[in-house]
Amino acid sequence: MADLDRRSTLALLAALTGATPLAAATRASPGRAFSWEGLQAMAARRAAAPFRSVPPVAAAARIDYDAAGGLRFREDRTLAGGIRLFPLTAMAPVPVAINLVEQGRARPVVFSPDLFATRGGGTGALGIAGFRAITPGRDSDWLAFLGASYFRAAGAQDQYGLSARAIAIDTGITGQEEFPVFTDFWIEPRGANAYLIHALLDGPSVTGAFRFDCRFAAGVVQDVSSVLFFRRPVTRLGVAPATSMFWYGEGRHDAATDWRPEIHDSDGLALATGSGERIWRPLVNPPRETIDSFADRNPRGFGLIQRDRDFANYQDDGAFYDRRPNLWIEPKGAWGPGAVSLFAFPTTGETTDNVVAFWTPEAPVKRGTRLAFDYRLTWNSADPAATAPSRAIACRFGTAGRPGHEPVAGARKLVVDFLGDALVGLGRDSGVTVEAGVAHGTLLASAAYPVVGQRGLWRATLDVAPSGPATDPATVRLFLRRGDQALSETIIVPVG
């Protein structure tokens, strides 16, 4: 009865104030003034002091995957119109501070174990690890912040996939990578399906102030502002990083050890360069750690994309890889010279994110450096290269040489399928050719031709002989052309 009385009282307060029960509970104090400028000043002050990590809660190690499934945030405690909290678990053992913002004042959300229902007599909740935004009318969520500086959105098909991070520090440099964490959040509702989220980042090398203007409509859009303060030099800074998984796709049948034909959250890196070129880099599961850099100045956009959206190519009725969202990053303002970097390492399963893409500024990052980046993140199922004359829809590898003849020793065949309006109505006598260049290898043969009976579908085939060992593939850069006109985006892919 005591619990019922307490909940009834909070519900009454919520009705009187127009707030949810938990939001009402945070109004016991007037709160503190909060602003974007104040958050930047807070991050600057932290950068001037030695780094102090937030220790994990030791008891959270007992809350494994199964036990975590028995902890659920109570729906009647939902705050800010649709925010529910994640509990601490073995996978996310570091507590975070959550604040609600209204009319420029921030009030902390005070943790209590009874915010979470416990199923089956398991371990009770120990703290707050993050939060998610609930889709109105459905018991699903469209946005989540959980663990280090990771966050993700469900996209246009109510399906999670790849993740984003606030920042990447020395990714791909053995023994040096850091994972800064969001320590504090400030959440302000902005109407239906919209939140303004501020976050404070802290790590050994960097502190930062982040602002996320998040909106859910046909997918999720986040306008991001970030201001970074560096405590010490960083060898490889990664701005606006996207993290995904690629185990195998249509290109490598020998890698398909699982019964499903393809398993990946994303199948390529798309780039829109500052000069206006469209580039597609198909993802591969590499034999060793690799990092590719695509030099640019003031990029227009980049992101990890799931182009293949045919269920038949995945046959997965649980993970639904055909529904996984794309993540497209659009810089605002001039980012100057630098490179889009793609880091990948080998994986033998689908539970490990083994691909990271990010922007690396050309200028070195020194101690005391202050950097600011504004950009837009779009999570949906639309291909940003849909306006290209044609785009690559499949990339396959196989034995070099003519079918039915002896294979060409020391060489591999690359087959790329292009689809687009620019190719409709063109035939073998239309003068379409493959423009190709090979680094660390030799181009032995190439051809391009329309696929019979398929509207606007062309196939390019290339035989390539890598010049190095098997762990050092050749890199092929190609596109379709007709005279002086490019008929496709540019494809850059390792062959080995």
Order of alpha helices (4+ residues) and beta strands (2+ residues): alpha-alpha-beta-alpha-alpha-beta-beta-beta-beta-beta-beta-beta-beta-beta-beta-beta-beta-beta-beta-beta-beta-beta-beta-beta-beta-beta-beta-beta-beta-beta-beta-beta-beta-beta-beta-beta-beta-beta
